[in-house]
Amino acid sequence: MMDIWSWICELPNSEDWAESDSPLIITLASVGKMQGDSCRLIQLRAERTFQSDSQALLTFDICFEGFQLSDAQKPFWASEACHLSSEQPFLPLVHQLLQEISTVHLRCLTAPA
């Protein structure tokens, strides 16, 4: 299995997007059988879109599949757009993740006991 960061870094050059505009998916965790409805997955999805000036953007989201949640098809988390034409296209993603992690951590530290 490929690690997440390698998968993300290979996305701009992925041959899979040459064949389809569908989101590319990597499974982060799975429980159960891979056949049938008994499998539960946590997936990171990457979706490529284009701005009007034809610059490519990538957005990421985390989704749950096979869980008994009322909003199972809605993303659990979504990223800001990453501009693929940028010299460091995934720096905004890393910044967003660090900011969100530190915000959650700070809330936990300051929450009343």
N, CA, C and O atoms as CSV, one atom per row, in Angstrom:
chain,resi,resn,atom,element,x,y,z
A,1,MET,N,N,0.840,-1.189,0.000
A,1,MET,CA,C,0.000,0.000,0.000
A,1,MET,C,C,0.879,1.244,0.000
A,1,MET,O,O,1.847,1.325,0.756
A,2,MET,N,N,0.549,2.190,-0.828
A,2,MET,CA,C,1.301,3.432,-0.927
A,2,MET,C,C,0.994,4.327,0.279
A,2,MET,O,O,-0.140,4.363,0.758
A,3,ASP,N,N,2.012,5.049,0.767
A,3,ASP,CA,C,1.737,5.964,1.867
A,3,ASP,C,C,1.005,7.192,1.322
A,3,ASP,O,O,1.095,7.505,0.135
A,4,ILE,N,N,0.290,7.873,2.196
A,4,ILE,CA,C,-0.596,8.963,1.793
A,4,ILE,C,C,0.170,10.101,1.125
A,4,ILE,O,O,-0.259,10.603,0.087
A,5,TRP,N,N,1.299,10.514,1.706
A,5,TRP,CA,C,2.020,11.651,1.146
A,5,TRP,C,C,2.543,11.344,-0.259
A,5,TRP,O,O,2.490,12.211,-1.133
A,6,SER,N,N,3.042,10.141,-0.491
A,6,SER,CA,C,3.498,9.759,-1.836
A,6,SER,C,C,2.338,9.795,-2.827
A,6,SER,O,O,2.487,10.256,-3.959
A,7,TRP,N,N,1.193,9.307,-2.390
A,7,TRP,CA,C,0.002,9.316,-3.240
A,7,TRP,C,C,-0.381,10.747,-3.600
A,7,TRP,O,O,-0.656,11.043,-4.762
A,8,ILE,N,N,-0.398,11.632,-2.612
A,8,ILE,CA,C,-0.747,13.032,-2.857
A,8,ILE,C,C,0.247,13.670,-3.828
A,8,ILE,O,O,-0.153,14.363,-4.764
A,9,CYS,N,N,1.531,13.438,-3.606
A,9,CYS,CA,C,2.563,14.055,-4.454
A,9,CYS,C,C,2.515,13.574,-5.895
A,9,CYS,O,O,2.922,14.301,-6.801
A,10,GLU,N,N,2.028,12.369,-6.118
A,10,GLU,CA,C,1.935,11.835,-7.482
A,10,GLU,C,C,0.664,12.272,-8.211
A,10,GLU,O,O,0.547,12.061,-9.418
A,11,LEU,N,N,-0.279,12.871,-7.507
A,11,LEU,CA,C,-1.558,13.227,-8.119
A,11,LEU,C,C,-1.443,14.152,-9.332
A,11,LEU,O,O,-2.107,13.899,-10.337
A,12,PRO,N,N,-0.635,15.208,-9.284
A,12,PRO,CA,C,-0.604,16.106,-10.460
A,12,PRO,C,C,-0.213,15.395,-11.754
A,12,PRO,O,O,-0.614,15.828,-12.835
A,13,ASN,N,N,0.546,14.335,-11.669
A,13,ASN,CA,C,1.001,13.613,-12.854
A,13,ASN,C,C,0.265,12.291,-13.077
A,13,ASN,O,O,0.682,11.477,-13.900
A,14,SER,N,N,-0.808,12.084,-12.357
A,14,SER,CA,C,-1.507,10.804,-12.421
A,14,SER,C,C,-2.090,10.551,-13.809
A,14,SER,O,O,-2.780,11.398,-14.376
A,15,GLU,N,N,-1.798,9.378,-14.335
A,15,GLU,CA,C,-2.350,8.971,-15.627
A,15,GLU,C,C,-3.834,8.638,-15.510
A,15,GLU,O,O,-4.547,8.625,-16.514
A,16,ASP,N,N,-4.310,8.365,-14.282
A,16,ASP,CA,C,-5.722,8.030,-14.089
A,16,ASP,C,C,-6.635,9.181,-14.493
A,16,ASP,O,O,-7.747,8.949,-14.969
A,17,TRP,N,N,-6.182,10.419,-14.310
A,17,TRP,CA,C,-7.010,11.556,-14.692
A,17,TRP,C,C,-7.038,11.765,-16.192
A,17,TRP,O,O,-7.934,12.441,-16.697
A,18,ALA,N,N,-6.103,11.215,-16.905
A,18,ALA,CA,C,-6.141,11.307,-18.363
A,18,ALA,C,C,-7.317,10.499,-18.912
A,18,ALA,O,O,-7.845,10.801,-19.981
A,19,GLU,N,N,-7.715,9.478,-18.171
A,19,GLU,CA,C,-8.787,8.592,-18.606
A,19,GLU,C,C,-10.155,9.000,-18.077
A,19,GLU,O,O,-11.173,8.652,-18.675
A,20,SER,N,N,-10.198,9.734,-16.960
A,20,SER,CA,C,-11.468,10.051,-16.324
A,20,SER,C,C,-11.322,11.292,-15.448
A,20,SER,O,O,-10.241,11.578,-14.932
A,21,ASP,N,N,-12.421,12.021,-15.289
A,21,ASP,CA,C,-12.437,13.170,-14.380
A,21,ASP,C,C,-12.977,12.785,-13.008
A,21,ASP,O,O,-13.211,13.656,-12.170
A,22,SER,N,N,-13.175,11.511,-12.773
A,22,SER,CA,C,-13.680,11.050,-11.481
A,22,SER,C,C,-12.637,11.303,-10.395
A,22,SER,O,O,-11.440,11.329,-10.679
A,23,PRO,N,N,-13.088,11.491,-9.144
A,23,PRO,CA,C,-12.124,11.660,-8.052
A,23,PRO,C,C,-11.226,10.431,-7.919
A,23,PRO,O,O,-11.661,9.304,-8.151
A,24,LEU,N,N,-9.980,10.660,-7.547
A,24,LEU,CA,C,-9.073,9.553,-7.238
A,24,LEU,C,C,-9.161,9.294,-5.748
A,24,LEU,O,O,-9.295,10.227,-4.956
A,25,ILE,N,N,-9.086,8.027,-5.364
A,25,ILE,CA,C,-9.371,7.634,-3.975
A,25,ILE,C,C,-8.270,6.738,-3.447
A,25,ILE,O,O,-7.793,5.839,-4.140
A,26,ILE,N,N,-7.873,6.996,-2.208
A,26,ILE,CA,C,-7.003,6.079,-1.482
A,26,ILE,C,C,-7.729,5.706,-0.193
A,26,ILE,O,O,-8.278,6.571,0.489
A,27,THR,N,N,-7.730,4.430,0.133
A,27,THR,CA,C,-8.383,3.958,1.357
A,27,THR,C,C,-7.428,4.128,2.522
A,27,THR,O,O,-6.307,3.619,2.508
A,28,LEU,N,N,-7.890,4.855,3.533
A,28,LEU,CA,C,-7.091,5.085,4.731
A,28,LEU,C,C,-7.258,3.964,5.741
A,28,LEU,O,O,-6.317,3.616,6.454
A,29,ALA,N,N,-8.464,3.396,5.801
A,29,ALA,CA,C,-8.735,2.293,6.729
A,29,ALA,C,C,-9.932,1.514,6.207
A,29,ALA,O,O,-10.827,2.069,5.569
A,30,SER,N,N,-9.929,0.214,6.491
A,30,SER,CA,C,-11.060,-0.620,6.104
A,30,SER,C,C,-11.287,-1.686,7.160
A,30,SER,O,O,-10.359,-2.168,7.811
A,31,VAL,N,N,-12.570,-2.038,7.305
A,31,VAL,CA,C,-12.965,-3.083,8.238
A,31,VAL,C,C,-13.988,-3.949,7.537
A,31,VAL,O,O,-14.920,-3.432,6.920
A,32,GLY,N,N,-13.830,-5.250,7.622
A,32,GLY,CA,C,-14.794,-6.166,7.033
A,32,GLY,C,C,-14.343,-6.692,5.694
A,32,GLY,O,O,-13.224,-6.441,5.247
A,33,LYS,N,N,-15.235,-7.427,5.063
A,33,LYS,CA,C,-14.955,-8.032,3.771
A,33,LYS,C,C,-15.028,-6.973,2.681
A,33,LYS,O,O,-15.853,-6.062,2.746
A,34,MET,N,N,-14.171,-7.095,1.688
A,34,MET,CA,C,-14.162,-6.135,0.586
A,34,MET,C,C,-15.319,-6.378,-0.389
A,34,MET,O,O,-15.621,-5.500,-1.198
A,35,GLN,N,N,-15.974,-7.543,-0.335
A,35,GLN,CA,C,-17.120,-7.803,-1.184
A,35,GLN,C,C,-18.389,-7.559,-0.378
A,35,GLN,O,O,-18.430,-7.807,0.827
A,36,GLY,N,N,-19.411,-7.075,-1.048
A,36,GLY,CA,C,-20.700,-6.898,-0.398
A,36,GLY,C,C,-20.773,-5.619,0.410
A,36,GLY,O,O,-19.874,-4.780,0.362
A,37,ASP,N,N,-21.865,-5.486,1.156
A,37,ASP,CA,C,-22.132,-4.274,1.919
A,37,ASP,C,C,-21.501,-4.279,3.298
A,37,ASP,O,O,-21.645,-3.302,4.034
A,38,SER,N,N,-20.808,-5.339,3.675
A,38,SER,CA,C,-20.305,-5.429,5.037
A,38,SER,C,C,-18.988,-4.680,5.244
A,38,SER,O,O,-18.513,-4.573,6.374
A,39,CYS,N,N,-18.403,-4.170,4.184
A,39,CYS,CA,C,-17.129,-3.466,4.297
A,39,CYS,C,C,-17.358,-2.013,4.677
A,39,CYS,O,O,-18.237,-1.348,4.129
A,40,ARG,N,N,-16.555,-1.523,5.627
A,40,ARG,CA,C,-16.588,-0.112,6.026
A,40,ARG,C,C,-15.239,0.505,5.682
A,40,ARG,O,O,-14.191,-0.057,5.999
A,41,LEU,N,N,-15.272,1.656,5.034
A,41,LEU,CA,C,-14.055,2.299,4.566
A,41,LEU,C,C,-13.982,3.748,5.018
A,41,LEU,O,O,-14.999,4.432,5.133
A,42,ILE,N,N,-12.780,4.196,5.268
A,42,ILE,CA,C,-12.494,5.616,5.429
A,42,ILE,C,C,-11.572,5.954,4.272
A,42,ILE,O,O,-10.496,5.372,4.135
A,43,GLN,N,N,-11.998,6.902,3.436
A,43,GLN,CA,C,-11.273,7.179,2.205
A,43,GLN,C,C,-10.893,8.655,2.097
A,43,GLN,O,O,-11.632,9.540,2.527
A,44,LEU,N,N,-9.724,8.891,1.511
A,44,LEU,CA,C,-9.293,10.228,1.136
A,44,LEU,C,C,-9.511,10.341,-0.362
A,44,LEU,O,O,-8.977,9.552,-1.142
A,45,ARG,N,N,-10.303,11.334,-0.758
A,45,ARG,CA,C,-10.597,11.524,-2.172
A,45,ARG,C,C,-9.962,12.818,-2.662
A,45,ARG,O,O,-9.962,13.828,-1.959
A,46,ALA,N,N,-9.429,12.774,-3.860
A,46,ALA,CA,C,-8.859,13.956,-4.510
A,46,ALA,C,C,-9.679,14.244,-5.759
A,46,ALA,O,O,-9.915,13.363,-6.585
A,47,GLU,N,N,-10.106,15.489,-5.877
A,47,GLU,CA,C,-10.903,15.867,-7.035
A,47,GLU,C,C,-10.229,17.027,-7.751
A,47,GLU,O,O,-9.866,18.031,-7.138
A,48,ARG,N,N,-10.071,16.871,-9.046
A,48,ARG,CA,C,-9.433,17.907,-9.854
A,48,ARG,C,C,-10.507,18.721,-10.570
A,48,ARG,O,O,-11.426,18.171,-11.177
A,49,THR,N,N,-10.371,20.032,-10.485
A,49,THR,CA,C,-11.258,20.941,-11.201
A,49,THR,C,C,-10.393,21.970,-11.919
A,49,THR,O,O,-9.191,22.075,-11.672
A,50,PHE,N,N,-11.025,22.723,-12.807
A,50,PHE,CA,C,-10.306,23.745,-13.556
A,50,PHE,C,C,-10.998,25.086,-13.376
A,50,PHE,O,O,-12.225,25.173,-13.413
A,51,GLN,N,N,-10.191,26.143,-13.179
A,51,GLN,CA,C,-10.730,27.491,-13.133
A,51,GLN,C,C,-11.002,27.948,-14.553
A,51,GLN,O,O,-10.632,27.273,-15.514
A,52,SER,N,N,-11.650,29.099,-14.684
A,52,SER,CA,C,-11.975,29.611,-16.016
A,52,SER,C,C,-10.730,29.865,-16.867
A,52,SER,O,O,-10.798,29.802,-18.094
A,53,ASP,N,N,-9.585,30.155,-16.219
A,53,ASP,CA,C,-8.345,30.351,-16.974
A,53,ASP,C,C,-7.605,29.028,-17.176
A,53,ASP,O,O,-6.415,29.026,-17.489
A,54,SER,N,N,-8.294,27.917,-17.002
A,54,SER,CA,C,-7.831,26.536,-17.177
A,54,SER,C,C,-6.693,26.133,-16.233
A,54,SER,O,O,-5.952,25.195,-16.528
A,55,GLN,N,N,-6.545,26.835,-15.097
A,55,GLN,CA,C,-5.600,26.380,-14.082
A,55,GLN,C,C,-6.243,25.250,-13.285
A,55,GLN,O,O,-7.403,25.328,-12.882
A,56,ALA,N,N,-5.459,24.202,-13.071
A,56,ALA,CA,C,-5.956,23.026,-12.359
A,56,ALA,C,C,-5.896,23.246,-10.849
A,56,ALA,O,O,-4.921,23.782,-10.323
A,57,LEU,N,N,-6.952,22.822,-10.170
A,57,LEU,CA,C,-7.044,22.869,-8.710
A,57,LEU,C,C,-7.306,21.462,-8.200
A,57,LEU,O,O,-7.971,20.668,-8.865
A,58,LEU,N,N,-6.782,21.155,-7.018
A,58,LEU,CA,C,-7.092,19.892,-6.352
A,58,LEU,C,C,-7.747,20.198,-5.019
A,58,LEU,O,O,-7.294,21.069,-4.276
A,59,THR,N,N,-8.802,19.484,-4.726
A,59,THR,CA,C,-9.398,19.531,-3.395
A,59,THR,C,C,-9.448,18.110,-2.862
A,59,THR,O,O,-9.559,17.144,-3.617
A,60,PHE,N,N,-9.364,18.007,-1.552
A,60,PHE,CA,C,-9.369,16.709,-0.886
A,60,PHE,C,C,-10.538,16.647,0.079
A,60,PHE,O,O,-10.933,17.661,0.656
A,61,ASP,N,N,-11.087,15.462,0.251
A,61,ASP,CA,C,-12.071,15.260,1.315
A,61,ASP,C,C,-11.938,13.851,1.868
A,61,ASP,O,O,-11.437,12.939,1.211
A,62,ILE,N,N,-12.401,13.711,3.092
A,62,ILE,CA,C,-12.417,12.408,3.765
A,62,ILE,C,C,-13.865,11.977,3.877
A,62,ILE,O,O,-14.710,12.730,4.363
A,63,CYS,N,N,-14.152,10.757,3.424
A,63,CYS,CA,C,-15.512,10.222,3.442
A,63,CYS,C,C,-15.541,8.854,4.113
A,63,CYS,O,O,-14.549,8.124,4.125
A,64,PHE,N,N,-16.693,8.531,4.663
A,64,PHE,CA,C,-16.951,7.229,5.260
A,64,PHE,C,C,-17.878,6.458,4.334
A,64,PHE,O,O,-18.870,7.007,3.853
A,65,GLU,N,N,-17.569,5.198,4.082
A,65,GLU,CA,C,-18.420,4.341,3.263
A,65,GLU,C,C,-18.787,3.097,4.056
A,65,GLU,O,O,-17.935,2.489,4.703
A,66,GLY,N,N,-20.067,2.719,4.002
A,66,GLY,CA,C,-20.512,1.493,4.640
A,66,GLY,C,C,-20.882,1.640,6.107
A,66,GLY,O,O,-21.228,0.652,6.755
A,67,PHE,N,N,-20.815,2.847,6.639
A,67,PHE,CA,C,-21.204,3.086,8.021
A,67,PHE,C,C,-22.685,3.440,8.061
A,67,PHE,O,O,-23.241,3.925,7.076
A,68,GLN,N,N,-23.310,3.201,9.185
A,68,GLN,CA,C,-24.727,3.504,9.343
A,68,GLN,C,C,-24.906,4.948,9.816
A,68,GLN,O,O,-25.459,5.201,10.886
A,69,LEU,N,N,-24.431,5.876,9.008
A,69,LEU,CA,C,-24.543,7.292,9.323
A,69,LEU,C,C,-25.587,7.911,8.404
A,69,LEU,O,O,-25.714,7.512,7.246
A,70,SER,N,N,-26.329,8.877,8.913
A,70,SER,CA,C,-27.351,9.502,8.071
A,70,SER,C,C,-26.719,10.311,6.941
A,70,SER,O,O,-27.315,10.442,5.871
A,71,ASP,N,N,-25.528,10.852,7.160
A,71,ASP,CA,C,-24.850,11.648,6.143
A,71,ASP,C,C,-23.610,10.926,5.612
A,71,ASP,O,O,-22.566,11.549,5.419
A,72,ALA,N,N,-23.719,9.626,5.377
A,72,ALA,CA,C,-22.552,8.827,5.002
A,72,ALA,C,C,-21.922,9.285,3.689
A,72,ALA,O,O,-20.714,9.135,3.508
A,73,GLN,N,N,-22.700,9.830,2.783
A,73,GLN,CA,C,-22.152,10.251,1.497
A,73,GLN,C,C,-21.518,11.646,1.541
A,73,GLN,O,O,-20.776,12.020,0.633
A,74,LYS,N,N,-21.809,12.403,2.582
A,74,LYS,CA,C,-21.229,13.738,2.695
A,74,LYS,C,C,-19.815,13.636,3.262
A,74,LYS,O,O,-19.550,12.807,4.133
A,75,PRO,N,N,-18.911,14.479,2.770
A,75,PRO,CA,C,-17.545,14.442,3.314
A,75,PRO,C,C,-17.510,14.790,4.802
A,75,PRO,O,O,-18.228,15.673,5.270
A,76,PHE,N,N,-16.671,14.083,5.514
A,76,PHE,CA,C,-16.450,14.347,6.935
A,76,PHE,C,C,-15.545,15.573,7.091
A,76,PHE,O,O,-15.677,16.338,8.047
A,77,TRP,N,N,-14.627,15.745,6.138
A,77,TRP,CA,C,-13.683,16.860,6.141
A,77,TRP,C,C,-13.377,17.224,4.700
A,77,TRP,O,O,-13.326,16.353,3.831
A,78,ALA,N,N,-13.173,18.517,4.443
A,78,ALA,CA,C,-12.819,18.965,3.094
A,78,ALA,C,C,-11.700,19.994,3.172
A,78,ALA,O,O,-11.639,20.803,4.098
A,79,SER,N,N,-10.827,19.946,2.190
A,79,SER,CA,C,-9.691,20.867,2.156
A,79,SER,C,C,-10.026,22.122,1.365
A,79,SER,O,O,-11.021,22.181,0.642
A,80,GLU,N,N,-9.179,23.108,1.522
A,80,GLU,CA,C,-9.184,24.258,0.631
A,80,GLU,C,C,-8.574,23.787,-0.692
A,80,GLU,O,O,-7.938,22.734,-0.747
A,81,ALA,N,N,-8.768,24.555,-1.735
A,81,ALA,CA,C,-8.222,24.187,-3.043
A,81,ALA,C,C,-6.709,24.376,-3.076
A,81,ALA,O,O,-6.176,25.335,-2.516
A,82,CYS,N,N,-6.037,23.457,-3.735
A,82,CYS,CA,C,-4.590,23.537,-3.958
A,82,CYS,C,C,-4.363,23.853,-5.429
A,82,CYS,O,O,-4.846,23.126,-6.298
A,83,HIS,N,N,-3.639,24.920,-5.720
A,83,HIS,CA,C,-3.350,25.327,-7.097
A,83,HIS,C,C,-2.161,24.524,-7.615
A,83,HIS,O,O,-1.046,24.668,-7.114
A,84,LEU,N,N,-2.394,23.690,-8.602
A,84,LEU,CA,C,-1.336,22.825,-9.115
A,84,LEU,C,C,-0.246,23.591,-9.862
A,84,LEU,O,O,0.856,23.073,-10.044
A,85,SER,N,N,-0.537,24.809,-10.294
A,85,SER,CA,C,0.474,25.599,-10.994
A,85,SER,C,C,1.458,26.255,-10.024
A,85,SER,O,O,2.477,26.804,-10.442
A,86,SER,N,N,1.149,26.195,-8.744
A,86,SER,CA,C,2.019,26.775,-7.729
A,86,SER,C,C,3.317,25.982,-7.619
A,86,SER,O,O,3.360,24.791,-7.927
A,87,GLU,N,N,4.375,26.664,-7.173
A,87,GLU,CA,C,5.659,25.988,-6.983
A,87,GLU,C,C,5.570,24.922,-5.884
A,87,GLU,O,O,6.225,23.882,-5.960
A,88,GLN,N,N,4.752,25.196,-4.863
A,88,GLN,CA,C,4.526,24.248,-3.765
A,88,GLN,C,C,3.014,24.037,-3.629
A,88,GLN,O,O,2.386,24.610,-2.740
A,89,PRO,N,N,2.431,23.216,-4.508
A,89,PRO,CA,C,0.971,23.123,-4.568
A,89,PRO,C,C,0.303,22.584,-3.307
A,89,PRO,O,O,-0.868,22.873,-3.064
A,90,PHE,N,N,1.025,21.807,-2.500
A,90,PHE,CA,C,0.377,21.194,-1.340
A,90,PHE,C,C,0.680,21.910,-0.026
A,90,PHE,O,O,0.261,21.456,1.039
A,91,LEU,N,N,1.396,23.012,-0.095
A,91,LEU,CA,C,1.666,23.793,1.109
A,91,LEU,C,C,0.372,24.294,1.757
A,91,LEU,O,O,0.269,24.248,2.983
A,92,PRO,N,N,-0.619,24.771,0.996
A,92,PRO,CA,C,-1.887,25.166,1.633
A,92,PRO,C,C,-2.579,24.006,2.358
A,92,PRO,O,O,-3.205,24.215,3.398
A,93,LEU,N,N,-2.474,22.797,1.823
A,93,LEU,CA,C,-3.066,21.623,2.467
A,93,LEU,C,C,-2.393,21.354,3.805
A,93,LEU,O,O,-3.066,21.141,4.814
A,94,VAL,N,N,-1.072,21.362,3.811
A,94,VAL,CA,C,-0.328,21.143,5.060
A,94,VAL,C,C,-0.647,22.246,6.066
A,94,VAL,O,O,-0.841,21.968,7.249
A,95,HIS,N,N,-0.702,23.485,5.606
A,95,HIS,CA,C,-1.021,24.611,6.491
A,95,HIS,C,C,-2.414,24.452,7.086
A,95,HIS,O,O,-2.601,24.656,8.286
A,96,GLN,N,N,-3.389,24.091,6.263
A,96,GLN,CA,C,-4.757,23.902,6.757
A,96,GLN,C,C,-4.813,22.790,7.796
A,96,GLN,O,O,-5.452,22.949,8.836
A,97,LEU,N,N,-4.152,21.665,7.527
A,97,LEU,CA,C,-4.158,20.554,8.480
A,97,LEU,C,C,-3.524,20.951,9.807
A,97,LEU,O,O,-4.066,20.649,10.871
A,98,LEU,N,N,-2.375,21.629,9.748
A,98,LEU,CA,C,-1.719,22.074,10.987
A,98,LEU,C,C,-2.584,23.058,11.760
A,98,LEU,O,O,-2.671,22.983,12.985
A,99,GLN,N,N,-3.222,23.975,11.051
A,99,GLN,CA,C,-4.087,24.958,11.695
A,99,GLN,C,C,-5.281,24.278,12.362
A,99,GLN,O,O,-5.633,24.620,13.491
A,100,GLU,N,N,-5.898,23.334,11.686
A,100,GLU,CA,C,-7.061,22.647,12.253
A,100,GLU,C,C,-6.667,21.757,13.427
A,100,GLU,O,O,-7.388,21.689,14.423
A,101,ILE,N,N,-5.533,21.079,13.318
A,101,ILE,CA,C,-5.063,20.238,14.425
A,101,ILE,C,C,-4.755,21.092,15.649
A,101,ILE,O,O,-5.131,20.735,16.765
A,102,SER,N,N,-4.076,22.214,15.446
A,102,SER,CA,C,-3.731,23.063,16.591
A,102,SER,C,C,-4.971,23.683,17.207
A,102,SER,O,O,-5.022,23.860,18.424
A,103,THR,N,N,-5.974,24.022,16.401
A,103,THR,CA,C,-7.221,24.574,16.934
A,103,THR,C,C,-7.938,23.549,17.798
A,103,THR,O,O,-8.408,23.876,18.888
A,104,VAL,N,N,-8.025,22.320,17.326
A,104,VAL,CA,C,-8.677,21.252,18.100
A,104,VAL,C,C,-7.889,20.975,19.375
A,104,VAL,O,O,-8.474,20.812,20.446
A,105,HIS,N,N,-6.582,20.923,19.265
A,105,HIS,CA,C,-5.735,20.675,20.436
A,105,HIS,C,C,-5.898,21.790,21.461
A,105,HIS,O,O,-5.987,21.519,22.659
A,106,LEU,N,N,-5.937,23.026,21.013
A,106,LEU,CA,C,-6.097,24.165,21.921
A,106,LEU,C,C,-7.458,24.103,22.620
A,106,LEU,O,O,-7.553,24.395,23.811
A,107,ARG,N,N,-8.501,23.727,21.893
A,107,ARG,CA,C,-9.832,23.576,22.500
A,107,ARG,C,C,-9.824,22.516,23.586
A,107,ARG,O,O,-10.439,22.693,24.638
A,108,CYS,N,N,-9.127,21.411,23.334
A,108,CYS,CA,C,-9.047,20.338,24.334
A,108,CYS,C,C,-8.298,20.802,25.579
A,108,CYS,O,O,-8.669,20.444,26.697
A,109,LEU,N,N,-7.255,21.590,25.391
A,109,LEU,CA,C,-6.460,22.057,26.527
A,109,LEU,C,C,-7.201,23.090,27.362
A,109,LEU,O,O,-6.994,23.176,28.572
A,110,THR,N,N,-8.072,23.885,26.714
A,110,THR,CA,C,-8.759,24.959,27.433
A,110,THR,C,C,-10.177,24.575,27.861
A,110,THR,O,O,-10.859,25.370,28.508
A,111,ALA,N,N,-10.624,23.378,27.512
A,111,ALA,CA,C,-11.966,22.944,27.897
A,111,ALA,C,C,-12.035,22.720,29.401
A,111,ALA,O,O,-11.089,22.207,29.998
A,112,PRO,N,N,-13.163,23.106,30.020
A,112,PRO,CA,C,-13.317,22.864,31.450
A,112,PRO,C,C,-13.307,21.364,31.770
A,112,PRO,O,O,-13.838,20.554,31.009
A,113,ALA,N,N,-12.716,21.018,32.869
A,113,ALA,CA,C,-12.597,19.610,33.264
A,113,ALA,C,C,-13.886,19.074,33.822
A,113,ALA,O,O,-13.955,17.905,34.201
